[in-house]
Every structure is written in C-alpha cells, then in structure tokens.
Amino acid sequence: MTQYKPSISTFFRAALLAAVFSFSSAVAEEIPEDMLVLDYSKCMQGCLSKAGQTSCEVLCGCSVSRFRSNLDLAAYNELLSQMNRDQVTPENRKFLDETALLCVAELDLLVEESLIEVPALTELPPPGEEGGLY
C-alpha cells in the first residue's frame, strides 16, 4: 500500500484557498444606526439656521444615506476624526465634496419637479440675523 504524500503545491493551494475564504468572509462592520441618527440630528441643527425644514431633511437624509452606503464603520470613524481635527485627507475631501454635490442636485431635482418648495431668498432673514444665510 502506497502512502499519499501531499506536495508543496497542494499545501500552497490549501493555504491560498483558506486565505481567500477568510478574506472574503470578513465583512466590513456597518455603521451603527444610532451613530447615523446622531449625525442626521447634528446636520439638521446646522442646516436649519440656513435653510428650511424640508430642504434640510433632503440634504441631511441624502448625506447620511451616502455615509451608510459608501463607508464602513472604520472609514466613517476615520472621516469623523479627520473632520474634528480639520485635517481631511484629499480622498475624504473628494468624498465629502461629491456627497454635497449629489445631495444638492437631489434637492434641485425635487424643487424643479415641484415636489418641495424652497422659500425665495427675499423671504429669508437678512445675513447675520437668525435664519439668515451667513
């Protein structure tokens, strides 16, 4: 009876398959919903001093949705950390800029389709006053 002796290539293939399997099964951790709710709340607080309720709901909802769909927990935490230090990397700056552009475009589309109304600039308080633009 001949004893089977696995070759090195067999061990390598097994190790490679194990590595690929462990890599593919390691799912990135999603951002917890309570963190996204807090982010939405903070966004609304900052936005409402410059825009109306409906516009802020669209903009903040869109932003949080982009965070949920494009970032895992580690990337989200790193982004928040960079923003708190005011040292956002070019890659994250690009993501934030794209998010802002996409969310404003979503708001513009809703306004164009008359699904929401945005007050005219003359209806807003003057700059510097509560609710003004600056």
C-alpha positions in Angstrom: 0.0 0.0 0.0 1.4 3.4 -1.1 1.0 6.2 1.3 -0.2 9.5 -0.1 2.2 12.4 0.4 0.8 15.8 -0.4 3.1 18.0 -2.4 4.0 21.6 -1.5 1.7 22.9 -4.2 -1.2 21.1 -2.5 -0.3 22.8 0.7 0.0 26.2 -1.0 -3.3 25.8 -2.8 -5.0 24.9 0.5 -3.4 27.9 2.3 -4.4 30.2 -0.6 -8.0 28.9 -0.5 -8.1 29.4 3.2 -6.7 32.9 2.9 -9.2 33.9 0.2 -12.1 32.4 2.1 -11.1 34.2 5.3 -10.7 37.5 3.4 -13.9 37.2 1.5 -15.9 36.2 4.6 -14.5 39.2 6.6 -17.4 41.6 6.1 -16.7 45.2 7.0 -18.7 46.4 10.0 -21.6 48.6 9.1 -22.1 52.0 10.8 -24.5 51.6 13.7 -27.8 53.2 13.1 -27.6 55.2 16.3 -24.5 56.9 15.0 -26.2 57.8 11.7 -29.2 59.1 13.6 -26.9 61.4 15.7 -25.2 62.6 12.5 -28.5 63.3 10.9 -29.6 65.3 14.0 -26.4 67.3 14.0 -26.7 68.0 10.3 -30.3 69.2 10.8 -29.3 71.5 13.6 -26.6 73.2 11.5 -28.8 73.3 8.4 -31.9 74.7 9.9 -30.2 78.0 10.6 -29.6 78.4 6.9 -32.4 76.6 5.1 -36.0 75.4 5.6 -37.1 72.2 7.2 -37.9 70.3 4.0 -34.6 71.3 2.3 -32.6 70.2 5.4 -34.4 66.9 5.6 -33.5 66.2 1.9 -29.8 67.3 2.3 -29.2 65.6 5.6 -31.0 62.5 4.7 -29.1 62.2 1.5 -25.7 62.8 3.3 -26.5 60.1 5.9 -27.6 57.7 3.1 -24.3 58.2 1.3 -22.4 57.6 4.5 -24.4 54.4 5.1 -23.9 53.1 1.6 -20.3 54.1 0.9 -18.5 53.8 4.3 -17.9 51.1 6.8 -17.5 51.8 10.5 -13.8 52.2 10.4 -13.8 54.6 7.4 -16.7 56.6 9.0 -14.8 56.9 12.3 -11.7 58.0 10.4 -13.6 60.6 8.5 -15.2 62.0 11.7 -11.8 62.1 13.3 -10.2 63.9 10.4 -13.1 66.4 10.3 -12.7 67.0 14.1 -9.0 67.7 13.6 -9.7 69.8 10.5 -7.2 67.6 8.6 -9.3 65.8 6.0 -7.3 63.8 3.5 -7.7 64.5 -0.2 -9.6 61.2 -0.7 -12.1 62.0 2.1 -12.4 65.7 0.9 -13.3 64.4 -2.6 -16.0 62.1 -1.0 -17.4 64.9 1.0 -17.5 67.2 -2.0 -19.1 64.6 -4.2 -21.7 64.0 -1.4 -22.5 67.7 -1.2 -22.9 68.0 -5.0 -25.1 64.9 -5.3 -27.3 65.9 -2.4 -27.7 69.5 -3.7 -28.5 68.0 -7.1 -31.1 65.8 -5.5 -32.7 68.8 -3.8 -32.6 70.8 -7.0 -34.4 68.0 -8.8 -37.1 67.8 -6.2 -37.6 71.6 -6.5 -37.7 71.5 -10.3 -40.3 68.8 -10.2 -42.2 70.9 -7.7 -42.2 68.1 -5.1 -40.9 70.6 -2.5 -41.0 74.4 -2.1 -38.0 76.4 -1.1 -38.5 79.9 0.2 -37.3 82.7 -2.1 -34.1 84.5 -0.8 -36.2 87.6 -0.2 -38.3 85.5 2.3 -35.2 84.7 4.4 -33.9 87.0 7.1 -31.0 89.3 6.2 -27.5 87.9 6.5 -26.2 87.8 10.1 -29.7 87.5 11.6 -31.2 84.3 13.0 -32.0 82.2 10.0 -30.0 84.3 7.6 -27.6 82.8 5.1 -24.3 83.9 6.8 
